[in-house]
Amino acid sequence: MADERWTVDFWLDPSCPLTRTTARWITSLAGDVPLDVRWHVMSLFLLNEHREVDPEGDDEGYLRIPARVATAVRVEHGSAALGAFHDALWTDPDGTQREWPGDLGDALRRCGLPDGLASAGWEDGYDAAMRASHEDGVGRVDAEIGTPVLAVTVPGGELPAFFGPVLSELPEPADALRLWRAALLLAGVPGFHEIKR
């Protein structure tokens, strides 16, 4: 049983600071949980495009830019590259965690990706792939949601996908593991819908 692995399909909008914290939480579990993460793109721009008032205050659509670049990374270089890009976007070269995303080109260079991918942010060439990825993630949760979306596959099969957990700070290691176990428990309960505080 010890060698059985879990998989988390993790949909992220690269511009969301709370999602960044959840991503750090997931990757922090690596020493304690046999876990593989597959990174996918969702978009707050797409999530809110049907609303008369954008709750993100992004009336000009700037949130689309990093999501387009992240989609280009995922399409051209795969899941692991997207995870590295997301990490670099939120980390200074000295390893300090950022409060807001950094320069797209710099983040691409620091994780060994072509900095020319940054131009995808101002073009629509990856929009269809971005929308397909977004709809794949969002369509797994029957609720009004935000980012991130997680779909966990345990050795016994796939659990229902869920929005969150939304974290304002990175938990200490013991709490990070407790949160992982709680998330699995809640996701596995038939009919469970939502918890907030």
Salt bridges, closest charged atoms under 4 A:
ASP9 OD2 - ARG38 NH2 2.64
ASP9 OD1 - HIS40 NE2 2.73
ASP36 OD2 - ARG5 NE 2.93
GLU49 OE2 - ARG131 NH1 2.71
ASP87 OD1 - ARG20 NH2 2.75
ASP92 OD1 - ARG98 NH1 2.85
ASP106 OD2 - ARG110 NE 2.94
ASP115 OD2 - ARG109 NH1 2.99
ASP127 OD1 - ARG68 NE 2.72
ASP136 OD1 - ARG140 NH2 3.18
GLU144 OE2 - ARG51 NH2 2.59
GLU158 OE2 - ARG140 NH1 3.40
ASP175 OD1 - ARG178 NH1 2.68
GLU194 OE2 - LYS196 NZ 3.41
